[in-house]
């Protein structure tokens, strides 16, 4: 598993990029349901991996529509204890800038 390998090599912070496709009726798309689904998946898996391998995991998810697929969007930060320390408020495309305190486990959004 990649998380085990990189934590054994001393990584303290891991960046995960995801592009999970949304299934079902496209029009109208229930974007909140898609975002909630993927947020739960991230919490379940990445939160557990962050705890198990004692590392920070930051995930950015593709947002929006392509010609044949929709993506739920969002970004999340999980601390080494597995707790989620940051989440975007919704599925909208955008950018966030964060300051992460590796020692005190603080995550602050930079305006």
KALIN-V134451 format. One record per run of one state. SS is the DSSP state (H for helix, E for strand, L for the rest). FROM is the first residue (numbers start at 0). LEN is the number of residues. Records with the same first field share a line. If there is no record, write none. Layout:
SS = FROM-LEN  FROM-LEN
//
This chain:
L = 0-1  8-4  18-2  22-8  52-3  61-1  65-4  72-2  78-5  87-10  101-4  109-2
H = 1-7  30-22
E = 12-6  20-2  55-6  62-3  69-3  74-4  83-4  97-4  105-4
//
